[in-house]
């Protein structure tokens, strides 16, 4: 783990653990007041997002393994716990909810709070909250303009899945590509490359985004930068609403095996105006997640809808 990442995690856990010292009743007393901050001009936008994250449309009973708000305790997945605790502590301690922490790629049999879900239909039982945001919601301030960057594509990461490994092995030694896996245990392999910081990666015009166990971690910082995101159509979504990203509007679409990557690089190197338009749209998508008041409000409404649909409130 590198110094900047260690610093961000230290701040995240320090702030999160400090908040746990405050009694939950202080947060419960503020719930109605916070919900009242919803401005008439943003009602449609807010509830569009609430209904995107929580698609449960019929009544349901929480399962036998549901946890009471008052019994929700710290566990191994600390980042998931702290992010969930920041929301559930605003509600009655006797309300019960079910959750699955980690990289969730299947739809549960009954409604549960999750970080990620498949984009394809039939995912209403996967209720999204903004979980593990210390890892996934890393936006950047990029002071280098697209036209001043190097005319090549970059990627760094670990190859958790065979599909990602196959792409990296095929592309790692091609001209104009700075692509490689960073697993220290695989240094002997020809596709190994040393770590590159985000800032170093953003010296390139194009950055490749590849899904891993679920979503691609680097997608958020790419789309907040002045580099152009290249990726196959995503199969999973999180609070970032990957399922609402449109190919050729928010990112450059690639075939599943990325076999058209050189063709797309040549095209957007020659068509700068189109590249800049995609970058502008990507930046605009990112901006909506930076309003902390509204993000908290949406989270509270997503969970309130869960409690309503389960007949608890």
Steps between C-alpha positions, in 0.01 A plus 500: 500500500644837400534813714207699359264203530618436857437865588146494354416180687638636826282811471195293403527257791594768750196711409272196487606364836476847656138524383420174676566674832188711451175332616260388228212692657663825388480386140143368532388839626635663185337271242182699436691825492742363240218365282338843514807650329385347171444796271203501262733555205685175566211268591477330159876451475532366855214252471619382158823400670324355805289279274806401297682378810194346663280336237287306748142562388298254709468418868740248650589347835857533623664159526582314819862613489415870495689722745344753734641849465591489870686169454706606199858467625847551360634203305791402278395701195556829677449736206166338415391514863588868546326604178186304592505621860505862381156441347319246720568687826247767396216244533308334781720245681233229471485509120662202327694479177695240303830563328778332306848654516770451238507473121147378432437376147181300556152623590387384847173312542355776719573875519840570651734797532799450269786695344470352151256313279465375141379766257274262312131483591355328803729662755232667716601299809843666490455831684805718443667717762824693465724237660878466518521851362857547625603257225246572230426873518841645433469809282794707378588852401678473166689815398638359173292553189414207273688647204820530706504135604693209352327326210476155657282282722582384853373244752627360829335246726476139608351228285234346721304360206604300197338749262706788639817290498450408134460864397813609689710216357393593148556876531797542734772515234325693223626840383313789659389281790624525858295211635601248763409315817666604826487178701838474674474120502496504117803719439652231279215526250546720189175689565619620844542878532603712800244703693390832346325763707174648378679824421753312287228309318318824423795624295351284225204591279330165540443285810361148479234393751442126550250346739655278766302302755212738435539864389823664387651697790680746272187608309413785739836672495535458123162665441589789731819570303596650164591158359265291291351181645515187283303196616274214397135553590474454879311202641472618862394822667536678833399835648693651206217386269722325248185366337404853395828570323455523126761372252659772286348760731666429837772256390653339192339156458720199427423144401505252788850384404618858424605390151393837357713707738754620241223601260334707772830657607573607143150644463502711815857612448384646167161626626590708801169688513308176544742384768458827690122471483509153655733625773263790573204263529699269727598790725137609516394151611759511778395844626163376627674286765686792656202664670540356851166626633308350209696174506413448867137590434473247217657230718247565776210488256625174348505338842170655603341346189646163604336528842174616344485216248570251778200635692705621796415869474 
